[in-house]
Amino acid sequence: MTQTLHSLSRHVTFRQLQIFAAIIRTGSFTEAADELFLAQPTISLQMKKLGETIGLPLFEKMGKTIRPTGAGEDLYAACRDLFRTFEDLEAQIADRKGIRRGKLRLGVVTTAKYIAPELLAAFGVQFPGIEFSMKVSNRDEIIQRIQNGEDDLYVMGQVPDDEVDVESVPFALNPLTVMVPRGHPLTRLYKPVSLAAIAEAPFLIREPGSGTRHAYLRLFAEKNLRPHIVMELSSNEAIKHAVASGLGVSILSIHSLALEGTGGPIEVLEAEDFPILRQWFLVYPKGKHLSSTAQKFLDFSVSQEQFITDRLLHLWPELRHHL
């Protein structure tokens, strides 16, 4: 074992590991070469040397995509740990110099795209040297990213305890509400409108894998109801446009109306069993050591809870009756 480690430390270069990680991340030698501004023969030569040093195949081809072998997966996990250790060291050194620097990779479920950029912007005011990247995906894809360790932190509306072993920290309210076109017949019914009446209306639903979809379908099921689904859409923005156009009703986070407000073409319906008072969570793999930058962002986000609640109350004053 000692001899193997000695061999790796002598013959594996940091650049080779960067190239290898780029190939795994992009699934292509060509795309990795473009990303790193290297010629493809250089990429191929360095990977040949790395494979010879490891002594096992690192890649396998699945159609047109390059995937890691078992040994490649082990090496990729080690690469991510190594790169983050260096990033954390860079941030710590910058702190000692009085310079606030660092990198933060955030994975967010689709609905969280209405709250995460605002948090990042406010955090960036306090820490102007931080570089951010944010990946927006549905819940299933975010869970896959957690399993692969691709980001520092994840913003989710439902902690994936059943799928992966994680730590979670709640930091803000995420109320789900029934949204209808302004003047819709449901708005003329006795309030609160029954869930049965909502289930009978043409219903616009998010795609499988959406955490919001999972939450409201569970509520319908608990009441032995099935919504009258007329269309499945892959984003909250598409659903909002469809609701505003009169194609149906839906259930979305009140955060999704942050820009246009509640006085536009979409009306928040006073409905039975609503709002569903969910929370936003910052999630990361259990046992993972957070970088100093990630820990600072986590602490900052938790400190913003009351500010976010006040913003929601300003957006939808009716929420005050449900808190």
C-alpha positions in Angstrom: 0.0 0.0 0.0 2.8 2.4 1.0 4.6 1.6 -2.3 1.4 2.3 -4.3 0.9 5.6 -2.6 4.5 6.5 -3.1 4.2 5.7 -6.8 1.0 7.8 -7.2 2.6 10.8 -5.5 5.6 10.6 -7.7 4.0 10.0 -11.0 0.4 11.5 -10.9 0.3 15.3 -11.5 -2.4 17.7 -10.4 -3.0 18.7 -14.1 -3.7 15.0 -14.9 -6.3 14.9 -12.2 -7.9 18.1 -13.5 -8.1 16.7 -17.0 -9.5 13.4 -15.7 -12.2 15.1 -13.7 -13.2 17.3 -16.6 -13.6 14.2 -18.8 -15.8 12.5 -16.2 -17.8 15.7 -15.7 -18.4 16.3 -19.4 -18.5 12.7 -20.6 -16.2 13.6 -23.5 -12.5 14.0 -24.3 -13.4 16.7 -26.8 -15.5 18.7 -24.4 -12.9 18.4 -21.7 -10.2 19.7 -24.1 -12.4 22.7 -25.0 -13.1 23.4 -21.3 -9.4 23.3 -20.4 -8.2 25.0 -23.6 -6.0 22.0 -24.4 -5.4 20.1 -27.6 -7.1 16.7 -27.7 -3.9 14.8 -28.3 -2.5 16.4 -25.1 -5.6 15.2 -23.2 -5.3 11.6 -24.6 -1.5 11.5 -23.8 -2.0 12.6 -20.2 -4.8 10.1 -19.7 -2.7 7.3 -21.1 0.1 8.2 -18.6 -2.5 8.4 -15.8 -4.0 5.0 -16.7 -0.5 3.4 -16.7 0.3 4.9 -13.3 -3.0 3.6 -11.8 -2.6 0.3 -13.5 -6.3 -0.2 -14.1 -8.7 1.1 -16.8 -10.3 4.4 -15.8 -12.8 4.9 -18.6 -15.4 2.9 -20.5 -17.4 4.0 -23.5 -21.3 3.9 -23.4 -22.4 4.9 -26.8 -20.8 8.3 -27.4 -20.4 9.0 -23.7 -17.3 8.3 -21.7 -18.0 6.9 -18.2 -15.7 6.0 -15.3 -15.0 2.4 -14.5 -15.0 1.3 -10.9 -11.4 2.5 -10.5 -12.3 5.7 -12.3 -15.2 6.3 -9.8 -12.8 5.9 -6.9 -10.3 8.3 -8.5 -13.0 10.8 -9.3 -14.2 10.9 -5.7 -10.6 11.4 -4.6 -10.2 14.2 -7.1 -13.2 16.1 -5.8 -12.0 15.8 -2.2 -8.5 16.9 -3.2 -9.8 19.9 -5.2 -12.0 21.0 -2.4 -9.2 20.7 0.1 -7.1 23.0 -2.0 -10.0 25.4 -2.5 -10.6 25.5 1.3 -6.9 26.1 1.9 -6.9 28.9 -0.6 -9.8 30.5 1.2 -8.1 30.1 4.6 -4.9 31.6 3.3 -6.9 34.5 1.9 -8.6 35.0 5.3 -5.2 35.2 7.0 -4.2 37.8 4.5 -7.4 39.8 5.2 -8.8 38.9 1.7 -12.2 37.3 1.6 -12.1 34.7 -1.2 -13.5 31.3 -2.0 -15.8 29.3 -4.2 -19.3 28.0 -3.5 -21.1 25.4 -5.6 -24.8 25.3 -5.0 -27.3 22.8 -6.3 -30.9 23.9 -6.1 -34.3 22.3 -6.9 -36.2 24.2 -9.6 -38.5 26.2 -7.3 -35.5 27.3 -5.2 -34.3 29.4 -8.1 -36.6 32.1 -6.8 -34.8 32.4 -3.5 -31.3 31.1 -4.0 -30.0 34.0 -6.3 -31.3 36.6 -3.8 -29.4 34.8 -1.0 -26.3 34.6 -3.1 -26.5 38.3 -4.0 -26.8 39.3 -0.4 -24.0 36.9 0.7 -21.8 38.4 -2.1 -22.3 41.9 -0.7 -20.7 40.7 2.6 -18.1 38.5 0.9 -17.3 40.1 -2.5 -14.4 37.8 -3.3 -16.6 34.6 -3.4 -17.2 32.9 -6.7 -20.5 31.2 -7.2 -21.9 28.5 -9.4 -25.5 27.3 -9.2 -27.0 24.3 -10.8 -30.9 24.2 -11.1 -32.5 20.7 -11.5 -35.5 18.8 -10.3 -35.5 16.9 -7.1 -34.4 13.6 -8.6 -31.4 15.1 -10.4 -30.4 17.0 -7.2 -30.4 13.8 -5.3 -28.1 12.3 -7.9 -25.8 15.3 -7.6 -25.7 14.7 -3.8 -24.8 11.1 -4.3 -22.0 12.1 -6.7 -20.8 14.9 -4.4 -20.9 17.5 -7.1 -21.7 20.6 -5.1 -21.0 22.1 -1.7 -24.6 22.6 -0.5 -28.1 21.9 -1.9 -31.3 23.9 -1.5 -34.3 21.6 -1.2 -37.9 21.8 -0.1 -38.0 18.2 1.1 -35.0 16.4 2.8 -34.2 13.2 0.8 -33.8 11.1 3.9 -35.1 7.9 2.2 -32.7 8.2 -0.8 -29.4 9.4 0.7 -27.8 10.0 4.1 -27.7 13.8 4.6 -27.5 16.6 7.1 -30.2 19.2 6.8 -30.6 22.7 8.2 -34.0 24.6 7.7 -33.6 28.3 6.9 -36.8 29.7 5.4 -40.5 29.1 4.8 -41.7 27.7 1.5 -45.5 27.9 1.4 -47.3 26.0 -1.4 -50.5 27.7 -2.6 -53.3 27.1 -5.1 -52.9 29.4 -8.1 -55.7 30.2 -10.6 -56.3 32.6 -13.4 -57.7 35.9 -12.1 -61.5 35.7 -12.1 -61.6 31.9 -12.4 -64.9 30.3 -11.4 -63.2 28.7 -8.3 -62.7 32.3 -6.9 -66.5 32.7 -6.7 -67.1 29.7 -4.5 -67.5 29.7 -0.7 -64.1 30.1 1.0 -62.1 28.2 1.7 -62.6 26.3 -1.5 -62.7 22.6 -1.0 -59.9 20.3 -2.2 -62.5 18.3 -4.0 -63.5 21.3 -6.1 -59.9 22.0 -6.9 -59.4 18.3 -8.0 -62.3 18.7 -10.5 -60.8 21.7 -12.2 -58.4 21.3 -15.2 -55.0 20.8 -13.4 -51.5 21.7 -14.6 -48.9 19.4 -13.0 -45.1 19.4 -12.7 -43.0 16.6 -14.2 -42.2 13.4 -12.3 -39.2 14.1 -10.0 -40.5 17.4 -8.8 -40.6 17.8 -5.0 -43.6 20.2 -5.2 -45.6 17.7 -7.3 -44.8 15.0 -4.7 -46.1 17.2 -1.9 -49.5 18.0 -3.3 -50.1 14.6 -4.9 -49.6 13.2 -1.4 -52.2 15.6 0.0 -54.7 14.6 -2.7 -54.1 10.9 -2.0 -54.7 11.4 1.7 -58.1 12.8 0.9 -58.8 10.0 -1.6 -58.8 12.5 -4.5 -57.2 12.6 -7.9 -56.6 15.9 -9.7 -58.0 16.3 -13.2 -54.6 16.6 -14.9 -54.8 18.2 -18.4 -51.2 19.0 -18.9 -47.7 18.2 -17.6 -45.1 20.9 -17.7 -41.4 20.9 -16.8 -41.0 24.2 -15.0 -42.7 26.6 -12.7 -42.4 29.4 -15.3 -44.2 27.3 -17.9 -47.0 26.5 -15.4 -47.4 30.1 -14.5 -47.8 31.1 -18.1 -50.3 28.3 -18.6 -52.3 29.4 -15.6 -52.3 33.0 -16.6 -53.5 31.9 -20.1 -56.5 30.2 -18.6 -55.4 26.6 -19.4 -55.9 25.4 -15.8 -55.1 25.7 -12.1 -52.0 24.5 -10.3 -50.1 24.5 -7.0 -46.9 26.4 -6.7 -44.6 27.9 -4.1 -45.6 31.5 -3.3 -41.9 32.3 -3.9 -42.7 31.8 -7.6 -44.7 35.0 -7.7 -41.8 37.1 -6.2 -41.3 39.2 -9.3 -44.8 39.8 -10.6 -46.6 39.8 -7.2 -50.1 38.5 -6.4 -52.0 41.3 -8.1 -51.3 40.2 -11.7 -53.1 37.7 -13.9 -52.5 34.9 -11.4 -54.6 34.8 -8.2 -53.8 32.9 -5.0 -56.9 30.9 -4.1 -58.1 30.6 -0.5 -58.4 26.8 -0.3 -58.9 24.0 2.1 -55.7 22.6 3.6 -53.6 25.4 2.1 -51.1 26.8 2.2 -48.9 23.7 2.7 -46.3 25.2 5.0 -43.1 23.6 3.8 -39.6 24.8 4.5 -36.4 25.4 2.6 -33.4 23.3 3.7 -29.7 23.5 3.1 -28.6 19.9 2.6 -25.2 18.2 2.4 -24.0 14.6 2.7 -23.7 13.3 6.3 -20.1 13.4 7.6 -19.0 15.8 4.9 -16.6 18.5 6.0 -17.9 21.8 4.8 -15.5 24.3 3.3 -15.2 27.5 5.2 -17.0 29.3 2.4 -19.9 26.8 2.5 -20.1 27.0 6.3 -20.3 30.8 6.0 -23.1 30.6 3.5 -25.0 28.2 5.6 -24.7 30.4 8.7 -25.7 33.5 6.6 -28.8 31.8 5.1 -30.0 30.7 8.6 -29.6 34.3 9.8 -31.9 35.5 6.9 -35.0 33.5 8.0 -36.9 36.5 9.5 -36.0 38.7 6.5 -37.3 36.1 4.1 -40.5 35.6 6.1 -41.1 39.4 6.1 -40.7 39.4 2.3 -43.3 36.6 2.0 -45.7 38.5 4.2 -45.3 41.6 2.1 -45.9 39.5 -1.0 -48.9 37.7 0.3 -50.3 39.2 3.6 -52.8 36.4 4.0 -49.9 34.2 5.0 -49.9 35.9 8.4 -53.1 34.0 9.3 -51.4 30.7 8.8 -48.2 31.3 10.9 
